[in-house]
């Protein structure tokens, strides 16, 4: 599919047009693009840069600066390990390391089979439940290493 025949580009174009192709429309345009495409691939970033008359480096820089934006497709399931101070002190770093080792993926990446994206958050706001992780949309607190591995195994099976 090309940009001329792909309706997803038309959706992104519509957002830029609504905002007058103003350079300040970048973040909202990136949001629309991610909602439409699922993630921000390079071709989409180049398209946005051209249409908003911005350097590609600026568009790429904004997309990589904000944690919300993804440059790679998200896995079928998502695990987010909280790395806030309370969680970290109670072993979140060890939980994250064991998940990385077990599933062969680093934080911020998706497994080769696209089943699991492993992410981190600075804080999920549930410090009394530290350490905590979110499995798809299910929060589980007071985690142990074994429990965390079991939660992900159940998620992807």
Secondary structure, DSSP 8 states (H G I E B T S, - for coil): --TTT-HHHHHHHHHHHHTTT-GGGHHHHHHHHHHHHSS--HHHHHHHHHHTT--HHHHHHHHHHSTT--SS---SEEEEEE-SHHHHHTTHHHHHHHHHHHHT--TTEE-TTSSEEEEEES--S-GGG-S-EEETTEEE-S--HHHHHHHHHHHH-
